[in-house]
Amino acid sequence: MTVAQVIIDIPAQQTNRPFDYEIPQELEDIAIPGVRVLVPFGCAGHLRQGFIWHTVDHSEFSGKLKPIAQILDLDPVLNSEMLSLADWLATDTFSFLISCLQTMLPSALRANYQRRFYLNTPLATDDPLNTLLDSDDSGLIPDKIEPSLLAEIKRLERAQQLRIEYQISQRTKIKQEKNYTGILKSAEYEQLRGHARANAVQQIQLLTFLSVSPSFSGNLHSWVTKLPELSTATLNNAVKKGWLKSESVEIYRQPESGSVIAPKQVLTDEQQAAYDAIIGAIQQKQNQTFLLEGVTGSGKTEVYLDAMAYALHLGKTALMLVPEISLTPQMVERVQSRFPGKVAVLHSGLSVGERYDEWRRIERGEATVVVGARSAAFAPLTNIGIMIMDEEHEGSYKQDDMPRYHARDVIQKRAETYHCPVVLGSATPSLESRARAQKGRYQLLRLTKRPNDIQMPTVNIVDMRQAKKVSGKTDLSLKLIEEVKQRLDKHEQSVLLLNRRGYANFVMCRDCGNVIKCPNCDISLTLHRDIHALKCHYCGHQEPIPNECPACHSHNIRDYGAGTQKVEQEIQEIFPEARILRMDVDTTSHKGGHQQIISKFGRHEADILLGTQMIAKGLDFPDVTLVGVINADTSLSLPDFRASERTFQLLTQVSGRAGRAEKLGEVYIQTFNPDNYAIQLAARQDYETFYQQEMRLRHQGGYPPYFYTILISVNHRQEDQAVKKVYQIQRWLQPQLSPEAIVLGPTPRMITRVNNQYYYQLIIKYKNEPRLLAALQTLIMKMQGKSSQGFQLRIDREPLQFM
């Protein structure tokens, strides 16, 4: 008997191990590691999806094994490399194995479970479950169900008055279309045309065409291209008459590709040196990490493209990660134009079907270049020759939910398997990466100037404490507005960055000082004028804008702060003739929203692009000669040791959007902290001095990269329970650590209550703690007991957010 060890699709500690199942004899050839199966699980034997982890000759289980009910795949959806990677990822990120396996697949390949109840006896007329019935004897149990209804279902189940069944629906739908092919000879079509009715115009046109091209084959679009007046009905009628045959053929749902043409450019001496180092590692199959540090506009992308082309020339594949791919369409278009027909794109902006089809193109070897956001690190490429991470400093490469991985760690792990180089590129590398380059763990490659002697933009700092403001508009200096006007007069374009979204930060009563807060979270609601509502950006709660203060009933209630909507309105009032595009989460929420706005701006259909951080990177427009930063201080004031680094990176990146062609660029940074070193050095684009100064401060404070960090967080609906549990963890964990380890906290999270859950956390800073990982695994096991029900534990290695 052959036994399959199956990882069950239940993300819980109790199921975080393989379970043994008998492989029926007729399934032995296809029941191999990496395929998805349906297996009976638990006392009730409900079918659950799982993955075959290993196959063995015998089981250590003493009882009778249940057989596999069904195999869902003819070929493994995860190969041996991916299974090994999932095993490493689960350990490295303190995650459930099933969560890691599911992360590697497109959502279309994940099971969608529905729970239905089936009545054994009729319900009483006043039973509340009658509201859930959608047929005479059954009903769907919704994911979000009232506790009283759920209790009633369990009561009736225990009394055997109903049974519950899990139904699994798959979202893997292959898109097909009809293909029509001629099957007769020319003379036969000519003969049929002679017998056709004189008024059957379309049939005569079709037969005339087929008498010349009897074996023509194609989809409806192909036929209509040849015969513009042809209808689907005429084609289907021709099939019924035996003139044509039709068959359904599989087609891919591919994302729209851009029209940017990216001819190969001659490399500068600096670019050539970087390229030579990278292809040397490809040739020698070296698992080497390069840090490509290049000023904005220095041509890092050209080095990437040439190195990828070299890997493809050797018969290998290439992977390129970009942050938030929907925000950087120009980069995707350049890769697609350099490697037409070979590129697959993976990101969250695709539909479920598009993502599934792109994944299949990669898995089948039809796409040899993958461009994608964070999750594309798991693209099913084989024989990888190079992996690239552009804008490596970006926080979006870190996943917030389980498994809490960093894409950089994943591609470096995969590079060990394929013996290929990893290239990390940025104008402003993270301090951690730059420190690794300093120590020799990464090889540092530098691009210090722009090609073709294109000048870096001139950066001006506007001291908002002294600056003259536009009348009635406290967020806009007169100087910045004058510069925008000059660009409008010269028909040049401007980019304005605001570190906010929405209309205003919050709504406050000017009589009693009451701020309108979210009822579920400890955070003020943000005003959104376009939907006439206050909205919570944490839990999604929404309510109408009040006319009076709910605390003192005063009508003197006003909005405070500046959001993108408000600044857009103010600029439109100053320049009624200006064409303004706003780019933030609200205007880009629909599919293709980012692409539409950027394409419009690229076609010069707007004069001013106003946006949040998403406009700070990836944009390359020759007519942009002015960049204005409206509020440079926002990120500086956050209680985070990375606040200065993030401010420096943001200002440097957005400054690089100006003057990227022949026209000179200017940048104006509005700030109330003009002497801050991060703002001063960003204005000079002086990364090296910033790195040295920030590293001194990190050393003094004992922060990364001088220490490793782990964040442990606990949440519960009752605040006192969350506090009690986090202190229990701290008391248990402290003796497991050496005296050199530093434990900060426990403390409440900056926003303590989110969605009616209270969050408390502690941070461990350490350099070398051999017992720490084992202690954390033990802690995870301890948190599965009955005393820990209602709690959620989160362990995050090297977190990017401590708030």
C-alpha positions, -999 to +999 in steps of 0.1 A: +000+000+000+013+035-009+006+063+015+002+100+008+012+125+035-013+153+029-012+189+042-048+198+049-063+232+039-070+243+075-047+270+088-044+260+124-016+248+147-034+214+153-034+207+115+000+221+108+015+187+099+010+160+072-019+135+077-016+100+062-041+088+035-043+056+015-037+060-022-063+039-041-045+017-066-061+034-096-046+067-085-011+056-077+004+070-110-009+105-105-009+108-066+025+124-065+039+153-043+026+187-053-009+177-066-040+189-049-064+163-035-098+161-018-097+140+014-122+132+041-111+149+073-123+149+109-149+127+126-176+138+103-155+131+072-162+164+054-141+167+023-113+192+025-087+202-001-050+195+006-016+190-010+003+158-012+035+166+007+053+132+004+045+096-006+058+067+015+055+029+016+039+026+050+023+047+077+031+050+114-006+054+120-020+023+138-056+026+127-073+022+093-063+049+068-090+068+049-085+068+011-080+099-010-114+108-024-103+127-055-072+141-072-077+176-086-046+179-109-031+156-136+003+173-130+017+189-098+007+225-093+038+228-071+072+213-081+098+199-057+116+233-055+083+250-044+076+224-018+111+228-004+107+266-005+073+263+014+090+242+041+117+268+046+092+297+045+070+282+071+099+279+095+114+313+087+082+332+091+065+312+119+037+304+096+013+275+089+026+252+061-008+254+043-006+292+043+028+291+025+016+265+000-015+286-008+005+318-011+025+302-040-007+296-061-030+320-079-063+325-061-081+305-088-064+274-076-075+278-040-106+260-028-137+280-021-156+264+007-194+268+013-212+253+043-248+241+037-272+225+062-297+198+052-328+192+073-336+157+085-368+170+101-388+201+092-382+233+111-407+248+134-425+278+118-409+302+142-374+288+140-349+316+130-332+292+106-361+296+082-345+329+071-315+309+057-335+283+037-330+287-001-348+254-009-374+232+009-349+213+030-315+231+029-298+265+032-264+282+029-246+291+061-230+325+054-194+332+064-206+361+086-234+347+107-252+359+138-239+340+169-275+331+179-281+315+144-249+295+146-258+283+181-292+272+168-276+253+139-252+235+164-282+226+186-301+211+158-270+192+146-265+177+180-302+167+181-296+151+146-323+173+131-299+186+105-266+177+090-238+201+077-219+195+045-189+214+031-191+220-006-160+229-025-162+250-056-131+257-077-126+290-095-103+276-122-123+283-153-104+279-186-115+305-212-125+291-245-137+305-278-151+290-310-128+284-340-143+279-375-125+259-402-134+252-439-137+214-446-148+212-482-129+217-515-130+249-536-152+233-563-177+222-537-180+257-523-183+271-559-212+246-565-230+255-533-227+292-542-245+285-575-275+270-556-277+297-529-308+320-527-302+354-543-312+372-511-289+352-489-262+379-491-240+368-462-241+331-473-230+341-508-202+363-495-190+334-473-191+308-500-173+331-525-146+336-499-143+298-492-141+290-529-109+309-529-096+300-494-113+266-487-092+257-456-093+291-439-095+288-401-099+313-373-121+327-345-150+351-351-127+381-352-105+365-379-135+358-401-150+393-396-117+408-405-120+391-439-158+395-442-168+426-422-206+420-426-205+384-415-225+375-384-221+347-358-255+333-369-243+328-405-211+310-393-231+287-370-256+280-398-227+271-420-215+246-394-251+230-393-250+227-431-217+210-430-198+238-448-176+245-418-166+227-386-163+245-353-144+236-322-138+253-288-101+262-283-085+274-251-073+311-251-054+331-225-069+361-207-038+383-210-035+418-194-033+447-218+003+453-229+016+488-235+027+504-266+060+519-254+089+510-277+122+504-258+150+501-283+183+488-269+205+517-258+243+520-258+255+515-222+276+541-205+310+531-190+293+528-155+264+508-169+288+485-188+308+478-157+277+468-138+264+447-167+298+429-170+298+420-133+262+406-134+267+385-166+299+372-151+279+357-123+253+343-147+281+327-168+297+311-137+264+302-121+272+321-090+247+327-063+258+363-058+237+393-047+245+426-063+233+460-049+230+484-079+229+519-064+222+545-091+209+580-089+174+586-103+175+585-141+209+568-142+197+539-164+194+510-139+165+497-161+188+494-191+212+473-171+184+451-160+171+446-195+205+437-210+213+413-182+179+396-187+185+394-224+218+377-218+201+351-195+175+344-222+203+340-248+217+312-226+183+295-226+175+305-191+145+325-176+144+358-158+123+372-129+119+409-122+101+423-092+088+459-090+069+475-061+032+477-066+033+468-102+001+487-111+019+519-101+048+513-124+033+504-158+060+521-177+086+496-164+063+467-174+058+482-209+096+485-214+101+449-205+073+437-227+086+458-257+121+444-253+109+408-250+076+407-270+055+376-265+078+362-237+066+383-207+041+372-181+028+398-157+016+389-121+001+414-098-031+420-077-046+443-102-053+414-126-086+395-126-087+360-111-088+346-146-060+367-160-037+358-131-046+321-135-038+323-172-005+341-167+005+316-141-003+287-165+018+304-193+048+305-169+042+270-156+040+256-192+072+274-202+054+297-227+066+328-208+103+330-200+103+365-184+081+373-154+075+409-142+055+412-110+049+426-076+058+408-043+039+375-048+056+370-082+086+359-062+068+325-062+063+324-100+067+288-113+097+295-134+124+269-138+160+272-149+162+308-136+192+328-149+187+361-131+164+376-105+160+414-101+143+435-075+138+471-085+134+498-059+145+473-033+140+497-004+102+497-008+082+485+021+056+469-002+080+439-006+071+428+029+039+409+034+018+419+064-003+388+067+008+352+072+032+342+058+050+374+067+078+371+042+101+396+025+103+390-013+140+397-011+146+367+012+124+345-011+143+352-043+177+349-025+165+315-013+155+305-048+189+317-061+205+291-040+186+264-059+193+279-094+228+292-087+220+325-102+227+362-093+202+385-076+203+422-084+188+447-059+184+481-074+176+515-059+186+552-059+182+551-021+189+515-009+176+504+025+202+509+052+202+471+058+211+463+022+237+491+020+253+478+053+255+443+038+272+457+008+296+475+031+304+442+048+309+424+015+278+402+017+265+420-014+286+433-042+281+471-046+277+485-082+273+522-086+258+545-113+266+581-103+253+601-132+226+602-158+233+591-194+238+617-222+248+644-197+212+649-186+214+672-155+200+663-121+171+686-111+177+717-091+161+713-056+148+742-036+136+741+000+106+763+009+105+772+046+068+772+053+073+791+086+084+821+067+070+816+032+042+837+018+010+816+014-017+818-012-046+838+003-069+814+022-048+784+013-024+775+041-009+744+024+003+762-007+032+787-008+032+815-032+065+804-047+053+769-056+021+784-072+042+808-092+064+779-105+033+759-115+020+790-134+053+792-153+049+756-164+013+761-175+024+791-196+052+770-212+029+740-218+051+719-195+039+695-169+041+695-131+039+667-105+027+676-070+031+652-041+008+652-010+013+626+017-024+621+023-056+609+007-091+619+011-104+655+015-091+663+050-074+645+079-103+647+104-135+665+114-135+684+147-159+705+167-144+740+172-165+745+204-158+714+224-128+699+205-145+666+199-130+647+169-153+623+150-138+588+156-144+553+142-167+533+165-145+502+159-110+516+160-090+542+179-086+564+149-103+595+136-125+592+105-112+608+072-134+631+053-142+621+017-161+648-002-167+628-034-188+602-015-201+627+011-189+605+039-165+599+067-144+568+063-121+546+084-090+535+065-085+506+089-118+487+091-138+503+063-165+518+085-184+547+068-209+572+080-225+605+068-208+638+074-226+652+105-242+686+105-237+690+143-213+678+169-225+645+184-210+655+218-222+691+223-246+695+194-228+726+182-230+734+144-195+748+145-180+716+132-151+718+106-126+697+087-089+700+096-057+692+076-053+687+038-062+657+017-057+652-020-093+661-028-090+694-009-057+704-025-071+695-060-100+718-054-078+746-042-054+743-072-084+742-096-097+774-080-063+791-085-059+778-121-094+772-135-080+765-170-055+738-157-062+702-164-056+683-132-054+645-126-056+632-091-039+598-083-046+583-050-062+551-036-097+565-042-092+574-079-073+542-087-096+516-070-111+503-102-093+479-125-067+496-147-072+529-128-034+535-124-027+528-161-055+551-173-043+581-153-006+576-162-015+571-199-035+603-199-007+622-183+018+607-208-004+618-237-003+653-222-040+653-216-033+670-182-010+697-170-007+687-133-005+653-117-014+655-080-010+624-060+001+605-029+033+584-026+023+563-055+034+590-079+069+592-064+084+563-083+084+547-118+072+578-138+093+589-167+078+618-187+100+642-208+077+672-203+077+671-164+100+699-154+085+707-120+080+686-089+064+701-058+063+684-024+034+700-005+041+685+029+075+670+033+072+667+071+043+642+073+065+610+074+091+627+096+068+630+126+059+593+128+072+575+160+093+551+140+131+548+138+129+545+100+110+579+097+141+598+085+151+571+061+116+569+046+114+607+043+148+608+026+138+580+002+105+596-007+119+630-014+148+617-034+126+594-055+099+621-062+126+647-070+139+622-097+107+626-117+118+661-129+140+669-158+145+633-171+150+644-208+165+675-224+145+701-204+159+711-170+139+701-140+132+720-107+119+706-074+103+726-046+100+710-012+077+727+013+086+720+049+083+733+084+116+716+093+140+730+067+171+722+087+163+685+092+192+664+078+170+641+059+154+670+040+187+688+034+205+657+021+175+647-001+177+681-016+213+675-025+206+639-035+235+629-012+228+593-003+263+586+010+263+613+036+228+604+047+238+567+050+268+576+073+248+599+095+218+576+098+240+546+106+257+566+135+222+573+149+211+537+145+243+525+163+237+549+192+200+537+195+207+500+190+185+498+159+187+476+128+210+469+110+230+467+142+204+445+158+179+419+145+143+425+156+112+403+162+077+418+169+053+397+190+017+409+190-014+397+208-049+408+203-083+401+219-118+416+220-113+425+257-085+449+264-077+435+299-073+400+285-049+412+258-028+430+284-028+400+307-017+376+279+011+398+266+026+401+301+024+363+305+043+359+273+069+384+283+075+367+317+078+333+301+100+344+272+125+366+292+143+336+309+148+319+274+169+348+263+205+358+270+212+389+290+224+406+258+189+405+243+167+436+248+129+432+253+110+464+247+075+465+261+049+452+264+031+483+251-002+490+234+001+494+196+000+530+184-036+524+173-046+501+201-081+491+189-088+481+153-121+465+143-129+460+180-098+440+187-072+454+212-035+450+202-005+448+226+030+440+216+066+436+226+098+438+206+129+417+210+162+432+198+191+407+196+224+399+178+228+362+184+202+342+203+205+304+194+176+295+217+152+322+205+136+304+175+130+272+194+114+293+222+091+311+197+080+277+182+072+266+217+052+298+223+032+291+192+023+257+205+014+270+240-010+295+224-031+267+210-045+256+244-080+262+257-067+291+279-057+310+247-091+308+229-101+342+216-065+354+213-045+358+181-007+357+182+014+373+156+052+368+153+069+390+127+106+386+119+123+419+109+091+440+108+090+471+087+062+486+108+062+488+146+030+508+149 
